[in-house]
Amino acid sequence: MSDINEIQEALIAGDGEKLIELVEAALKEGTEASEILSEGLILGMDIVGEKMKNSDMFIPEVLMAAHAMRSAVEILQPLLGEDGDASRGKVLIGTVKGDLHDIGKNLVTMMLESAGLEVTDLGVDVAPDVFLESIKKDKPDVLALSALLTTTMPMMKETVDAISESGIRDQIKIIVGGAPVTQSFAEEIGADGYAADAGSASQMAKEYC
Ligand code: B1M
């Protein structure tokens, strides 16, 4: 059986080709897609984060790991879906202004779509007024905000405030997530919910739709 450690190593090395090979082999051998994602890819990315913090890895190498992760996630995506209940609630999602991290957000998007929800993904570095315009135009049930940097967390509050000031706060549920975000931060900024991972984000969004 392909070793989960080998998957982590290929991810950390940013070796996309090897990573895809290993992921495909693991699937063939019967390893669950969810295990490959959580034990191989997400834990591997945590190691990348540690190395980045300790200056053992630098931005270009981290980007290579991120690209490798994206290609591996694409393989897993069709296998990770929950049973869609075709409720077709609408979710708007984006990473807040100043923040370019999108791997976690993309995983959340993937889980939301697999749960049968209609998702509009505004991408990264999304300013409060861009979220606001999109809410007015598309009238989603839920807004999901992602932030990976402590320095961009305040932008979540600015986004919530902009929505409140525009008078449409009661028309939408706002949920927040990302590594530095916490339940108490979510409460402090007036969000409706905090989701620690993609699975709970999708669960929460379904409840609000
Ligand atoms: Co960045 N970076 N980075 N980085 N990066 C972190 C976040 C960091 C913790 C690394 C470290 O120092 N240990 C650190 C932040 C420190 C802090 O603020 N406390 C950091 C830094 C400092 C930076 C730069 C400032 C570095 C620099 O330039 N000197 C810079 C900032 C750029 C910017 O955004 N303006 C930067 C840049 C980058 C890259 C571009 C190189 C790359 C991003 C590539 C990309 O996303 N396309 C990158 C990466 C890859 C990371 C790490 C290594 C991995 C992040 C990741 O993808 N994790 C990260 C270290 C780490 O987190 N361990 C780090 C895997 C992903 C599946 O997890 O995103 O947490 P995550 O998502 C989870 C949950 O958080 C949750 O669900 C997901 C899946 O379960 N979730 C949500 C996420 N969003 C959600 C939204 C929801 C709900 C749940 O809505 C409701």
Boltz pocket constraint, residues with backbone or C-beta under 6 A from the ligand:
constraints:
  - pocket:
      binder: B
      contacts: [[A, 41], [A, 42], [A, 45], [A, 46], [A, 47], [A, 48], [A, 49], [A, 50], [A, 52], [A, 53], [A, 59], [A, 62], [A, 63], [A, 66], [A, 98], [A, 99], [A, 100], [A, 101], [A, 102], [A, 103], [A, 104], [A, 105], [A, 107], [A, 108], [A, 143], [A, 144], [A, 145], [A, 146], [A, 147], [A, 148], [A, 149], [A, 150], [A, 151], [A, 175], [A, 176], [A, 177], [A, 178], [A, 179], [A, 180], [A, 193], [A, 195], [A, 196], [A, 197], [A, 198], [A, 199], [A, 201]]
      max_distance: 6.0
